[in-house]
Structures are given as C-alpha cells and as structure tokens.
Amino acid sequence: MAKATNLIDMNSENNNDVVDFEINLSQLRKKRIRIYISDEESRILELNTSDVNIVSRLDSTTPKLEKLAERAQEMQKLTEEGIDVEEHAENFSKFAEVLTDIDNQMRELVDYVFQSNVSEICASDGSMFDPLDGKLRYEIIIQSLTPLYQDNFTEEEKRVANAVNKHMDKYVGNDN
C-alpha cells in the first residue's frame, strides 16, 4: 500500500492503489452532564456538544414537538372533566393509549434532536409533557441542554481564531 507524503505523491499514484493517510476526527466535544432525578438519584447524560447539525434537527422538530404538546394538553384537559374510569373503561383505555403514543413520539423527537438517549435519562419517571414549574418537561430539557452547544461553539470559535492568529504571527512578525 502506498503511503502518501504529500499531494504530489497522492496524485501520481495508480488509481487502483489505496492512499494511506490519517485524519483524526475523534476530538469531538462530548460532555457528561449529571441529571438530578431526585435528592438520592442522578444519572449521567453524554452529549456531543460539537454537533452543529443540532440546529437543523431542532428547527425541523420544534413544530412537531409543539403540535404533540398541544395534543397532550388537550387530552389532559379531558381528564379535568372527571372521567369515571369504571363507567368509561373502554374510552379511558383508548385515552391512555393516545397519551402513551404522544409521549413516545415526543421522546423519539427529543432523542433525535440530541442524538442521545435524553428521554430515558431525563424522563424515565414520567412523561415528556409533564408540567413542571409552568413548563412542560420536554421544554425544560431542550432549554437546559441547548446552551451547552452554544457554549461549545463559542469556545471552538475562540480556538480557531487563536490558532489562525498564532499561524499568522509567523508571517506578520508580531512583536508582542
């Protein structure tokens, strides 16, 4: 197997040969976040906060999440009317099935956005649309986790700017 030492070597190789060179893409910015479930229990969530595709995933799923949340709230309002479980057992079973379906869809979308098992870690004890402090659980999760990505993007921008400046100083002759 040919070992490429520069672009000229790579271009002059026979097209049937494999050019061997290394690109290390393992430096992803994974963060481990402790999620407190209760005073006694916490779980660790691992996220790749260097994933810029979260922006497009979040943009495409937000309307779907909002629609599911609206459906869930409509269903929950029906329970406020006081369903007699024994009298309406069949309807109650269908009602529970619909709520479970909505929650499962919401879990899939949130996991898709973060490319991780966020719903399992953050909502194993309830529903993604549980109301907590005036917000739905899925909203709290998204609003809490997305700033980690922004922080990472800002940090990476600074690293790139510093690397470029350091490289350019060789040519400019910065005398600081």
N, C-alpha and C positions, 0 to 999 in steps of 0.2 A: 504494500500500500504506500502510495506517495505521501510524503509529509510536506505540506505547503509551508514555505518560509516567507513568501511574500506574494503579492498579487501576480507578478510575472510568472512565478512557478505554477500558480494555480491555473492561469490561462494557458500555459504551454503544455499542460498535462493532457494525455489522451482522454477523450470524453468518457471512455469506459472505465477509467480509474476512479477510485474514490479519493477525494481530497480530505485529509485528516487535519482538522484544527479545532481548537477548543473555544467555546463561548460559555462562560459560567453565568447561568441565569438563576442560580439558587439563592441569590441575595434578596429574596422577597422580604418585605417588612411585615412579618407575621407578629401579631400582638396577642398576648394571652391576657384575657380580661376575666377578673373574678366577678361572678354574678351572685349576689346575695339573694337567696330564696327565702330564708328566714334567719333568725338570730343564730340558729345552730347549723344551718346548711348553706353551703355555697358551691358553685360549680365553676369550672373553667371553660371559657369560650375562646377559641382560637380563630382569628380573622386575618386575612391577607389584606392589610390596610394600604398596600401599594397598588391595589387593583383599581385602575381608573375606569374600568368598564362598569363599576358600580353606578356611575352617573347615568348611563343609558338604561341599565336594568331598573334602577329606581324610577326613572322617568317613565318607562313603559309599564311598570307595575302599579304606580301610585293610583291611577284612575280605577284599576281593578280592585285594589285594596279598599279604596273609599266606597266603591259600589258594594263590596261584600260587607263592609262595616254598616252601611245603610240598611242592607237586608237583615243583618243580625239585630240591629236596633229595632227595626220594625217587628221582627219576630219576638224580641224581648218585651215590647210594648203589649203584645197579646197576652203575655203572662200576667201583666199588671191587672188585666181584666178578671183574673181569678178563674182559671180553668179547673174544674172539678176532675181530677185525674181518673177517679173510678167511673164517673159518668161518661167521660170522653177519652177513654183509654186508647182507642184506635187513633183518634186525632192527636192525642198527646204523643203517641209513638211516632207519628209522621212528623210532628213538630220537632221532636228531639232529633230525628233523622236529618231534617233540614238544617238545624243548628250545627250538628256534627259535620255535615257536608261543608257548610260555610266556613267553619273553623279549620277544617282540613285544607280547603283551598287557600285560606289565608296563610296557614303555616307553610304550604308549598311556595307561595309567593315570597314570603319573608326569607325563607331559606334560599330561594333563588337569588334574591337581591344581594344577600351577603355571601353566597356560595359557601354556606356552612350550616350546621345543624342548630341554628339560632332558636328555632321554635322549641326544640327538645330541651335545650338548656334553660331558656328564659320563660317557658310556659308549660312545663311538664305538669304543673299542679293546677292548671286551669285552661281557660280559653284565651285565644289571641284577642278576642274582643271583650274581655272582662273590663269593666270600668274601674279605673284606679286613679284616684285624685283628680277626677274630672276629665281624664283622657282614657282612651282605650289602650289596652296593653300593647298592641302592635305599634301604636303611635309612640308610646314611651320607648319601646325598643329601638325603633328607627331614629327617633330624635336623640337618643343616648349614644347610639353606635356610629352614626354618620359623621359626627365631628372628629372621630378618630381618623377617618380617611382624610378629611381636610387637613388635620394637623400633620399627617404624614406627607401629603402633597406639598404643603408649605415647607416642611423640613427638607424634602428632596429638592425643591426648587433652590433652596439656600445652598445645598451641597453641590448642585450643578453649577450655580453661579460662582461658588468658591473654587471649584475645580477649573472652570474656564478662566477665572482671574489668575489663578496660580500658573496655568499654562501660558496665558498671555504675558505674564510678568517676565517670562524668559525672553520674549521678543521685544517688549516695550522697554525693558530695563528699569523697572520700578525701583527706586532707591529709598524705600521706606525703611 
